[in-house]
Amino acid sequence: MPSLVGLLLLTAVVSAQGHSFDPREATISSTHHSLYTGLTTCREVVSSFLSRIEALNNHTNAIISLNPHALAAADACDAQLQSNNGSFGALFCIPTLLKDNYDTAELPTTGGNLALKNSRPSLEAPVVTALKKAGAIIMGKANLHELALEGLSVSSVGGQTINPYDTTRTPGGSSGGSGASIAASFSVFATGSDTVNSLRSPASANSLFSCRPTRGLISRKGIIPISYTQDVIGPIARSVEDVATALTVMSSIGYDAADNATALAPPGIQGTDYTTSLKQGSLKGLRIGLLEGFFNRTASSETTPVNQAMANVTAKLRLAGVTIVPITESLYNASAVSAQLDTQRYEYRQEMDAYLQRPSLEGQHPETLEELYATPPGNFLVIPSQYEYVSTSLISSTSNATYAAVQAGIRNLTLALRATFAANNLDAMIYPEQKNLVVPIGSASQSGRNGILAALTGTPVVTIPIGFSPASATAPEGVPVGMELLGLPWTEAKLLQMAYQIEAMGRIRRTPKFAQQVVEVKQYEAVPSVRPNAANIPNAYPVGVL
């Protein structure tokens, strides 16, 4: 951290220069540079992002709520700067958005569901505490697909989040509000959760980076759950370095008795600083498997841009000295694996019942999943009949005989994946996050996603932007395409190092057209209210009066 000697006149300097902080595409390091060199104040940083949200959220409908204490937290950071004590966290004054399934004491945690609109956790998730301890400013909550059950990012609380690159398409999901927010520069980075694809889908659809960590690296306590087997949480950002910094903080919790999966972590792994080795590696000599079964090779306007982007990045990797190893084993079929082994239908009810019945969960809320689904139809967007696994979860549990067979299948898949790595001497595997472009608003589901392999095997993945579809009337910059980089458990440092090298091969990310505009920074006395457009829900969804 740079010395802060001589910054006692910080406020006066900034006042003389006028507003000098540009939130567009801001990173952790660029924000800190502006702060530590006296070019800006933390209040100005936070106000810059608040001004963008207030002016531009109508383009994305990505924000559910804003933290009324955000400006007070910024002022506390400025006071710390003025005191010049030189002790600052890795996320000092970094505006951060949380997916609205993270428990916070300042704001309701709704999961995007009207039946939980008054649910008030009295204890925040440990990962939120870790972010705050590192100095992050929690700006508010981002929209998501209701209860994180799909990839369209539409909810009865927040309405439909719109892809910032194409007004006719979804932003991926379920962490679509987080993805759209970061694409539009509503904060520096955001958090998400991932049960099947939910961190990686919005990263791919919004030209962003994300990391789905190894299951057990980060405690999931205080996150609205779906599946013990498949749930993880992680960051979404505009650069690999920001993902690495956020992951370092989020994984610093260590062992948490409330999430015994954290006991699986190797000694010392949860104290890793993922930023220190980013620049030390090289792509030359690596062996990367290309999962052929995770493509749709039928030419169309929805699949060809994905296939072309993958061909381009594969060619660049070969030029960088990577050996690309085709993986053609028939077991790597995302649709078949999902149909056979997805655990949500068995684990959802028990996990959700435990979450809803915690003594620390205050405010009016259902106490069981069955009670939640029994609320008036207008309070629920995703009715059980829309998704088979939700309907099944109301009558199924981990005591089902078929559940044991599913877990056996997952163990076999995990062993097969490791055998593929060993037999081919692989450093990682790559494949498109989605076989086709992100789907249009009003679609029944987010088709073509490939996230199930990592979700079941508990392996880490870094998502990397690799291209865009051709520009169109509704997508002036094109629709983003992303790639998954999958590794063996506990190899996040290696994957991030590889992703950093891929990022350095040439900038792919483009700012959405509307987000390129400069927004006048307001002088806020209080955090403005941002009302989500809950009426902005396609007619295809059976909802009542909102």
SEDRENKE-754265 format. One line per 2 residues: number of its first residue (from 1); their letters; for each residue x, y negated, z of C-alpha. Coordinates in Angstrom, 3 decimals. Each point is the difference from the previous one (the first is absolute). Layout:
! residues N
NUM = a = X/Y/Z; ...;
This chain:
! residues 546
1 = mp = 0.000/0.000/0.000; 1.523/-3.381/-0.940;
3 = sl = 0.927/-2.499/2.707; -2.644/-2.604/0.831;
5 = vg = 2.388/-2.647/1.335; -0.986/-3.377/-1.301;
7 = ll = -3.662/0.857/-0.627; -1.389/-2.042/2.902;
9 = ll = -1.150/-2.632/-2.500; -1.762/2.643/-2.089;
11 = ta = -3.456/-1.546/0.060; 1.257/-3.453/-0.914;
13 = vv = 2.033/1.335/-2.904; -2.932/1.940/-1.405;
15 = sa = -2.299/-2.978/0.443; 2.411/-2.164/-1.953;
17 = qg = 0.250/2.479/-2.831; -3.694/0.771/-0.198;
19 = hs = -1.308/3.501/-0.576; 2.937/2.061/-1.207;
21 = fd = -1.109/3.598/0.551; -1.375/1.872/-3.013;
23 = pr = -2.050/3.029/1.082; -0.296/1.384/-3.522;
25 = ea = 1.949/3.268/-0.153; 1.667/-0.902/3.317;
27 = ti = 2.026/2.767/1.633; 1.155/0.547/3.550;
29 = ss = 3.493/-1.241/-0.834; -1.179/-3.055/-1.963;
31 = th = -2.382/-0.964/2.809; 2.757/0.362/2.578;
33 = hs = 2.380/-2.031/-2.167; -2.507/-2.860/-0.085;
35 = ly = -0.517/0.220/3.758; 3.600/0.382/1.113;
37 = tg = 1.367/-2.721/-2.268; -2.560/-2.522/1.229;
39 = lt = -1.918/-0.275/-3.258; -3.317/0.914/1.591;
41 = tc = -1.793/0.844/3.230; -1.866/3.128/0.936;
43 = re = -3.230/-1.998/0.144; 0.554/-1.107/-3.581;
45 = vv = 0.713/3.571/-1.072; -3.213/1.266/1.575;
47 = ss = -1.996/-2.990/-1.269; 1.298/0.631/-3.519;
49 = fl = -1.419/3.502/0.006; -3.245/-1.095/1.670;
51 = sr = -0.423/-2.620/-2.714; 0.464/2.630/-2.711;
53 = ie = -2.508/2.325/1.630; -2.565/-2.758/0.393;
55 = al = 0.448/-1.186/-3.597; 0.482/3.302/-1.843;
57 = nn = -1.623/2.839/1.949; -3.064/-0.366/-2.246;
59 = ht = 2.147/1.449/-2.811; 0.596/3.252/1.891;
61 = na = -2.422/0.239/2.949; 2.885/1.653/1.835;
63 = ii = -0.249/-1.511/3.500; -2.542/1.139/2.588;
65 = sl = 1.034/-2.247/2.912; 2.702/-2.423/1.114;
67 = np = 1.722/-0.059/3.366; -1.092/-3.118/1.932;
69 = ha = 3.304/0.105/1.914; 2.261/-0.070/-3.077;
71 = la = 0.820/-3.719/0.258; 0.673/0.271/3.732;
73 = aa = 2.402/2.861/-0.706; 1.711/-2.162/-2.631;
75 = da = 0.370/-2.845/2.493; 1.556/2.427/2.487;
77 = cd = 2.532/0.981/-2.664; 0.805/-3.655/-0.648;
79 = aq = 0.520/-0.541/3.720; 2.390/2.939/-0.005;
81 = lq = 1.869/-1.544/-2.935; 0.255/-3.302/1.846;
83 = sn = 1.340/1.716/3.116; 2.830/1.337/-2.183;
85 = ng = 0.447/3.205/2.003; 1.112/1.931/-3.098;
87 = sf = -2.035/3.113/0.804; -2.461/0.732/-2.771;
89 = ga = -1.678/3.198/-1.168; 0.273/1.507/-3.462;
91 = lf = -3.484/-1.323/-0.844; 0.285/-3.377/1.736;
93 = ci = -2.815/-2.236/-1.344; -0.813/2.402/-2.829;
95 = pt = -3.714/-0.266/-0.956; -1.426/3.529/0.033;
97 = ll = -3.413/1.409/-0.895; -1.400/3.187/1.514;
99 = kd = -2.337/2.432/-1.666; -3.244/-0.180/1.965;
101 = ny = 0.407/3.458/1.479; 2.868/-1.133/2.273;
103 = dt = -1.135/-0.714/3.577; 0.643/-3.570/1.121;
105 = ae = -1.070/-1.774/3.164; -0.544/-3.340/-1.812;
107 = lp = -2.420/1.236/-2.661; -2.642/2.681/-0.478;
109 = tt = 1.162/3.180/-1.713; -2.836/0.857/-2.361;
111 = gg = 1.448/2.432/-2.514; -2.101/-2.025/-2.444;
113 = nl = -3.169/1.541/1.474; -2.939/-2.076/1.287;
115 = al = -0.751/2.578/2.691; 3.407/-0.905/1.510;
117 = kn = -0.182/-3.774/-0.504; -0.217/-0.553/3.773;
119 = sr = 2.559/2.658/0.931; 2.689/-1.669/2.105;
121 = ps = 3.114/1.925/1.000; 1.365/-1.227/3.325;
123 = le = 3.376/1.564/-0.796; 1.870/-0.674/-3.216;
125 = ap = 1.700/2.708/-2.009; 3.638/0.534/1.068;
127 = vv = 1.136/-0.857/-3.523; -1.716/-3.390/0.287;
129 = ta = 1.830/-0.582/3.276; 3.270/0.904/-1.733;
131 = lk = -0.683/-2.463/-2.826; -0.741/-2.794/2.467;
133 = ka = 3.071/0.829/2.086; 2.081/-0.428/-3.152;
135 = ga = -1.544/-3.471/-0.455; -2.648/0.675/-2.661;
137 = ii = -2.942/-2.410/-0.221; -3.173/2.054/-0.379;
139 = mg = -1.995/-2.055/-2.504; -3.135/2.139/-0.023;
141 = ka = -1.607/3.120/-1.408; -0.205/1.168/-3.621;
143 = nl = -2.928/1.746/-1.644; 0.127/3.718/-0.723;
145 = he = -2.169/2.720/-1.392; -2.563/0.630/2.709;
147 = la = 1.636/2.080/2.749; 2.879/0.652/-2.437;
149 = le = -1.965/2.821/-1.652; 0.644/-0.826/-3.676;
151 = gl = 2.179/-2.018/-2.311; -2.367/-2.678/-1.290;
153 = sv = 0.347/-2.511/2.897; -3.664/-0.855/0.383;
155 = ss = -1.588/-0.239/3.447; -3.233/-1.031/1.656;
157 = vg = 1.857/-2.671/2.024; 2.325/-1.357/-2.665;
159 = gq = -1.690/0.775/-3.306; 2.056/0.858/-3.068;
161 = ti = 3.640/-1.048/-0.112; 0.974/-0.992/-3.540;
163 = np = 3.248/0.893/-1.694; 1.962/-3.292/-0.267;
165 = yd = 1.328/1.032/-3.419; -3.336/1.002/-1.551;
167 = tt = -3.344/-1.303/1.243; -1.799/3.060/-1.353;
169 = rt = 2.058/2.556/1.929; 0.407/1.173/3.572;
171 = pg = 3.261/-0.674/1.866; 0.517/3.671/0.849;
173 = gs = -0.474/1.112/3.555; -0.916/0.636/2.599;
175 = sg = 2.480/-2.737/1.015; -1.140/-2.119/-2.947;
177 = gs = -0.444/-3.182/2.009; 3.579/0.285/1.219;
179 = ga = 1.275/0.548/-3.540; -2.026/-2.815/-1.584;
181 = si = 1.023/-2.382/2.802; 3.711/0.564/-0.485;
183 = aa = -0.289/-0.204/-3.794; -1.661/-3.411/0.449;
185 = sf = 2.537/-1.156/2.638; -2.487/-0.249/2.873;
187 = sv = 2.743/1.189/2.367; 3.565/1.285/-0.257;
189 = fa = -0.916/3.645/0.527; -2.924/2.105/1.177;
191 = tg = -0.660/3.323/1.651; -2.074/2.898/-1.245;
193 = sd = -0.864/3.597/0.772; 0.227/3.030/-2.265;
195 = tv = -2.055/3.184/0.272; 0.240/1.054/-3.644;
197 = ns = 1.120/-2.991/-2.097; -0.959/-3.059/1.988;
199 = lr = 3.342/-1.808/0.325; 1.299/1.026/-3.386;
201 = sp = -3.094/-0.599/-2.128; -0.240/-3.750/0.791;
203 = as = 3.774/-0.391/-0.302; -0.172/1.513/-3.480;
205 = an = -3.056/-2.040/-0.998; 1.480/-3.296/1.249;
207 = sl = 3.626/0.264/-1.193; 1.315/0.481/3.539;
209 = fs = 2.285/2.248/2.025; -1.180/2.170/2.878;
211 = cr = 1.233/2.828/2.170; -2.061/2.938/1.167;
213 = pt = 2.323/1.287/2.745; 0.544/3.539/1.192;
215 = rg = -2.850/1.035/2.282; 1.215/-0.623/3.555;
217 = li = 2.302/-2.927/-0.748; -2.555/-2.615/1.138;
219 = sr = -2.611/0.435/2.737; -3.560/-0.048/-1.325;
221 = kg = -1.596/-0.836/3.340; -2.530/-2.813/-0.332;
223 = ii = -0.676/0.593/-3.696; -3.513/1.072/-1.040;
225 = pi = 0.673/3.641/-0.916; -1.103/2.448/-2.671;
227 = sy = 2.413/2.921/0.076; 2.662/1.007/2.524;
229 = tq = 1.763/1.979/-2.712; 0.038/-2.703/-2.667;
231 = dv = -0.193/-3.452/1.640; 3.071/-2.267/0.091;
233 = ig = 0.496/-3.769/0.067; 2.539/-2.265/-1.681;
235 = pi = 0.794/-3.335/-1.705; -0.798/-1.553/-3.398;
237 = ar = 2.197/-2.829/-1.321; 1.373/-1.763/-3.077;
239 = sv = 3.551/1.344/0.392; 1.789/3.129/1.183;
241 = ed = 1.932/-2.014/2.576; -3.221/-1.259/1.595;
243 = va = -1.394/3.542/0.123; 3.222/1.173/1.659;
245 = ta = -0.107/-2.803/2.575; -3.655/0.619/0.846;
247 = lt = 0.530/3.774/0.191; 2.906/-0.517/2.387;
249 = vm = -2.257/-1.919/2.370; -3.029/2.265/-0.391;
251 = ss = 2.039/3.132/0.691; 1.723/-1.462/3.070;
253 = ig = -2.766/1.268/2.311; 1.624/3.416/0.333;
255 = yd = -1.740/2.884/1.714; -3.612/-0.691/0.939;
257 = aa = -1.824/2.578/2.116; -3.278/-1.247/-1.491;
259 = dn = 1.182/1.231/-3.412; 1.918/3.230/0.521;
261 = at = 1.060/0.114/-3.670; 2.676/-2.518/1.044;
263 = al = 1.676/2.823/1.948; 1.022/1.507/-3.361;
265 = ap = 2.351/-2.874/-0.772; 3.714/0.912/0.129;
267 = pg = 1.943/-1.658/2.852; 0.882/-3.576/-0.821;
269 = iq = -1.977/-0.205/-3.242; -2.518/-2.471/1.432;
271 = gt = 2.776/-2.456/0.823; 1.178/-0.154/-3.615;
273 = dy = 0.496/-3.396/-1.629; -1.103/0.709/-3.559;
275 = tt = 1.474/-3.260/-1.316; 3.656/0.759/0.761;
277 = sl = 0.589/2.597/-2.724; -2.137/-1.449/-2.796;
279 = kq = 2.909/-1.315/-2.032; 2.413/2.851/0.640;
281 = gs = -1.289/2.588/-2.428; 0.155/0.693/-3.696;
283 = lk = -2.351/1.749/-2.374; 2.894/1.592/-1.877;
285 = gl = 0.189/3.743/0.544; -3.455/0.377/1.564;
287 = ri = -2.334/2.797/-1.051; -3.662/-1.011/-0.104;
289 = gl = -2.854/2.350/-0.818; -2.750/-1.173/-2.373;
291 = le = -3.340/1.606/0.953; -1.496/0.764/-3.410;
293 = gf = -3.292/1.225/1.487; -0.708/-3.468/1.405;
295 = fn = -0.517/-1.599/-3.434; -2.985/-0.306/-2.315;
297 = rt = 1.655/0.217/-3.405; -3.220/-0.658/-1.934;
299 = as = 0.460/-3.338/-1.755; -2.484/-2.711/0.953;
301 = se = -0.073/-3.640/1.049; -0.144/1.180/3.633;
303 = tt = 2.777/2.631/-0.078; 2.464/-1.150/-2.670;
305 = pv = 1.244/-3.069/1.957; 0.758/2.268/2.962;
307 = nq = 1.836/2.551/-2.122; 1.937/-2.726/-1.805;
309 = am = 1.048/-1.645/3.263; 1.203/3.353/1.332;
311 = an = 1.908/0.664/-3.240; 1.670/-3.406/0.285;
313 = vt = 1.125/0.456/3.591; 1.170/3.556/-0.676;
315 = ak = 2.139/-1.269/-2.880; 1.506/-2.685/2.249;
317 = lr = 0.770/2.573/2.680; 1.814/2.182/-2.525;
319 = la = 2.053/-2.995/-1.135; 0.888/-0.629/3.659;
321 = gv = 1.443/3.513/0.238; -2.974/1.879/1.454;
323 = ti = -0.696/3.555/-1.107; -3.757/0.352/-0.569;
325 = vp = -1.154/3.560/0.712; -3.442/0.945/-1.435;
327 = it = -2.106/1.816/2.622; -2.642/2.088/-1.754;
329 = es = -1.196/2.359/2.742; -3.759/0.461/-0.227;
331 = ly = -0.521/-0.419/3.750; 0.600/-3.748/-0.371;
333 = na = -3.537/-0.873/-1.063; -1.305/-2.911/2.061;
335 = sa = -3.697/0.647/-0.672; 0.205/3.698/0.833;
337 = vs = 2.102/-0.583/3.118; -2.437/-2.638/1.256;
339 = aq = -3.037/2.208/-0.593; 1.557/2.939/1.828;
341 = ld = 1.982/-1.510/2.877; -1.315/-3.455/0.973;
343 = tq = -0.587/0.111/3.775; -2.286/-3.021/0.381;
345 = ry = -3.216/2.022/-0.009; 1.228/1.971/3.022;
347 = ey = 1.778/-2.655/2.055; -1.981/-3.199/-0.590;
349 = rq = -2.814/0.523/2.525; 2.247/1.023/2.883;
351 = em = 2.515/-2.764/-0.640; -2.676/-2.678/-0.313;
353 = da = -1.948/1.190/3.042; 3.179/-0.259/2.086;
355 = yl = 0.667/-3.527/-1.300; -3.557/-1.225/0.651;
357 = qr = -0.132/1.464/3.513; 3.175/-1.633/1.340;
359 = ps = -0.628/-1.971/3.216; 2.075/-2.849/-1.456;
361 = le = -2.400/-0.498/-2.933; -2.403/-2.722/1.102;
363 = gq = -2.892/-1.749/-1.710; -3.069/1.577/-1.539;
365 = hp = 0.890/2.991/-2.166; -1.094/3.586/-0.759;
367 = et = 1.670/2.610/2.169; 0.071/2.869/-2.500;
369 = le = 0.344/0.416/-3.734; -3.496/1.447/-0.118;
371 = el = -1.380/-3.058/1.804; 1.917/-2.282/-2.360;
373 = ya = -1.580/1.632/-3.034; -3.404/-0.157/1.670;
375 = tp = 0.096/-3.815/0.052; -2.372/-1.805/-2.395;
377 = pg = 0.987/0.531/-3.668; 0.629/-3.709/-0.427;
379 = nf = 2.798/0.252/2.554; 1.847/2.632/-1.963;
381 = lv = 1.321/-0.108/-3.519; 1.439/3.492/-0.380;
383 = ip = -2.895/2.302/0.789; 0.919/3.670/0.536;
385 = sq = -1.434/1.172/-3.304; 2.525/-2.159/-1.917;
387 = ye = 2.979/2.082/1.046; -0.179/3.738/0.566;
389 = yv = 2.690/0.004/2.664; -1.849/-2.636/2.068;
391 = st = -3.223/1.992/-0.152; 1.874/3.186/0.862;
393 = sl = 1.849/-1.650/2.885; -3.271/-0.554/1.868;
395 = is = -0.413/3.762/0.364; 3.613/1.217/-0.218;
397 = st = 3.004/-0.087/2.300; 3.418/1.480/0.560;
399 = sn = -1.706/3.071/1.480; -1.254/1.039/-3.451;
401 = at = 1.539/3.238/-1.253; 0.798/-1.676/-3.309;
403 = ya = 2.053/-2.675/1.781; 2.605/2.570/1.009;
405 = av = 0.279/1.071/-3.638; 0.395/-3.634/-1.086;
407 = qa = 2.821/-0.558/2.491; 1.679/3.182/-1.219;
409 = gi = -0.274/-1.339/-3.545; 1.592/-3.285/1.087;
411 = rn = 2.909/1.881/1.581; 0.475/1.941/-3.241;
413 = lt = -0.108/-3.201/-2.062; 2.542/-1.630/2.317;
415 = la = 2.347/2.979/-0.321; -0.460/0.029/-3.787;
417 = lr = 0.852/-3.707/-0.205; 3.180/0.486/1.998;
419 = at = 0.875/3.017/-2.129; -0.382/-2.135/-3.138;
421 = fa = 2.346/-2.592/1.482; 2.548/2.673/0.921;
423 = an = -0.191/2.002/-3.230; 0.514/-3.102/-2.131;
425 = nl = 2.377/-1.791/2.382; -2.253/-3.052/-0.035;
427 = da = 0.489/-3.308/1.771; -3.616/-1.047/-0.600;
429 = mi = -3.030/0.461/-2.252; -1.818/-2.594/-2.106;
431 = yp = -3.440/-0.210/-1.588; -2.600/-2.711/-0.680;
433 = eq = -2.059/-0.915/3.051; -3.064/0.164/-2.221;
435 = kn = -0.372/1.818/-3.327; -2.082/-2.875/-1.349;
437 = lv = -0.392/-3.697/0.673; -1.854/-1.027/3.129;
439 = vp = -3.732/0.483/-0.632; -2.667/-2.650/-0.723;
441 = ig = -2.153/-1.459/2.780; -3.134/2.099/0.430;
443 = sa = 1.731/3.309/-0.757; -1.051/2.977/2.100;
445 = sq = 3.554/0.761/1.106; 3.640/-0.918/-0.546;
447 = sg = 0.827/2.734/-2.506; 3.388/1.372/-0.956;
449 = rn = 1.961/-0.619/3.197; 2.942/2.226/0.929;
451 = gi = 0.508/-0.727/3.694; -1.248/3.298/1.404;
453 = la = 3.380/1.789/-0.207; 1.744/-2.289/2.501;
455 = al = -3.140/-0.284/2.140; -0.180/3.747/0.607;
457 = tg = 3.712/0.720/0.316; 0.730/-2.996/2.235;
459 = tp = 2.817/-1.155/-2.263; 1.054/-3.636/-0.525;
461 = vv = -0.708/-2.001/-3.150; 1.104/-3.435/-1.164;
463 = ti = -2.252/-1.570/-2.642; 1.732/-2.124/-2.662;
465 = pi = -1.476/-2.346/-2.663; 1.052/1.223/-3.454;
467 = gf = -2.091/-1.903/-2.534; -3.255/-1.473/-1.265;
469 = sp = -2.616/0.827/-2.566; -0.323/-2.392/-2.975;
471 = as = -1.558/-3.357/0.877; -3.707/-0.466/-0.632;
473 = at = -2.728/-2.595/0.472; -0.696/1.198/3.556;
475 = ap = 3.616/0.906/0.793; 2.231/-2.844/-1.263;
477 = eg = 3.117/1.569/1.528; -1.094/3.578/-0.663;
479 = vp = -0.988/2.660/2.564; 2.870/1.194/2.242;
481 = vg = 1.350/3.551/-0.056; 1.924/1.579/2.885;
483 = me = 2.182/3.055/0.548; 0.417/2.207/3.063;
485 = ll = 3.484/0.994/1.170; -0.392/3.024/2.296;
487 = gl = 2.677/1.491/2.241; 0.463/2.592/2.709;
489 = pw = -1.103/-0.806/3.574; 1.924/-2.709/1.873;
491 = te = 1.776/-1.274/-3.135; -1.590/-3.460/-0.006;
493 = ak = 3.432/-1.680/0.079; 1.102/1.888/-3.107;
495 = ll = -3.254/-0.674/-1.857; 0.079/-3.706/0.802;
497 = qm = 3.622/-0.145/-1.136; -1.003/1.617/-3.311;
499 = ay = -3.002/-2.322/-0.338; 2.267/-3.008/0.592;
501 = qi = 2.253/1.149/-2.830; -3.011/0.502/-2.294;
503 = ea = -1.278/-3.465/0.917; 3.426/-1.395/-0.904;
505 = mg = -0.213/1.482/-3.525; -2.291/-2.894/-0.936;
507 = ri = -2.898/-1.918/1.490; -3.324/1.578/-0.907;
509 = rr = -2.368/-1.807/2.336; -2.024/-2.933/-1.390;
511 = tp = -2.078/-2.420/2.043; -3.747/0.106/-0.785;
513 = kf = -0.968/-2.924/-2.232; -2.257/-1.785/2.500;
515 = aq = 2.540/0.503/2.809; 2.664/-1.980/-1.859;
517 = qv = -1.698/-3.294/0.854; 1.274/-2.274/2.752;
519 = ve = -2.494/-0.523/2.830; 0.106/-3.197/2.054;
521 = vk = 0.931/0.788/3.597; -2.600/-1.181/2.493;
523 = qy = 0.765/-1.274/3.472; -2.126/2.373/2.054;
525 = ea = -1.150/-0.711/3.526; -1.549/3.463/0.137;
527 = vp = 0.068/3.122/-2.170; -2.740/-0.267/-2.640;
529 = sv = -2.712/2.627/-0.218; -0.014/2.171/-3.107;
531 = rp = -3.289/1.715/-0.665; 0.349/3.125/-2.144;
533 = na = -2.380/0.300/-2.890; -1.885/3.030/1.302;
535 = an = -2.648/-0.480/-2.665; 2.636/0.638/-2.650;
537 = ip = -0.735/3.712/-0.240; -0.789/1.735/-3.306;
539 = na = -3.555/1.192/-0.427; 1.279/3.570/-0.233;
541 = yp = 0.434/0.056/3.770; -3.121/0.754/2.091;
543 = vg = 0.041/-2.765/2.589; -2.674/-1.870/1.872;
545 = vl = -0.203/-3.687/0.865; 3.421/-1.209/1.155;
